[in-house]
Amino acid sequence: MNVFEQKNTELIKEFNCYVREHPKFAEQIPHDAIVIMQLEGDEEFNAWARELAARRRSEGRPIVFVRIQKLRPLRSRIEKLVLEPVS
């Protein structure tokens, strides 16, 4: 998996969480649409994603671009850690 594929996978996961929390937003997406992620400020990734959309266009399904304007920093869900040195 290349860097853009990994970033796309992470953005799709975040988008799925957002849609679960904001179901009205999902109603705007046509049934069976191909969702292409765009990340504001990351033109290299966006160009890769648009190329992906161009390759998928021939499938005849609607294509929707989702432009993420802002992401919060990732945070760990770990509440407590213990470090156990190996001797």
Secondary structure, DSSP 8 states (H G I E B T S, - for coil): --HHHHHHHHHHHHHHHHHHH-HHHHTTS-TT-EEEEEETT-HHHHHHHHHHHHHHGGG---EEEEEE-------------------
